[in-house]
Amino acid sequence: MRLTMRNHKSYTYRASLIRVDNNCAIGDIVDKLGKYEDICDDPEKLKKMMQEKGIPEQ
């Protein structure tokens, strides 16, 4: 389950605090969490990044 969603036509993310209302958290921490969630959703992208960084698979 994702905690973040991408802002429309942007490279930033938001984390909804209240689903009924439009209140949400934004900022660097939420952007980093959103990027992390994107990587975890795509295992092939994660493998490619690990190979580029020289990180051995476990």
Secondary structure as the mmCIF struct_conf table of DSSP 4:
data_model
#
loop_
_struct_conf.conf_type_id
_struct_conf.id
_struct_conf.beg_label_comp_id
_struct_conf.beg_label_asym_id
_struct_conf.beg_label_seq_id
_struct_conf.end_label_comp_id
_struct_conf.end_label_asym_id
_struct_conf.end_label_seq_id
BEND BEND1 LEU A 3 LEU A 3
STRN STRN1 MET A 5 ARG A 6
HELX_LH_PP_P HELX_LH_PP_P1 ASN A 7 ASN A 7
TURN_TY1_P TURN_TY1_P1 HIS A 8 LYS A 9
BEND BEND2 SER A 10 TYR A 11
STRN STRN2 TYR A 13 SER A 16
BEND BEND3 LEU A 17 LEU A 17
BEND BEND4 ARG A 19 ASN A 22
STRN STRN3 CYS A 24 ILE A 26
BEND BEND5 GLY A 27 GLY A 27
HELX_RH_AL_P HELX_RH_AL_P1 ASP A 28 ASP A 41
HELX_RH_AL_P HELX_RH_AL_P2 PRO A 43 LYS A 53
TURN_TY1_P TURN_TY1_P2 GLY A 54 GLY A 54
HELX_LH_PP_P HELX_LH_PP_P2 ILE A 55 GLU A 57
#
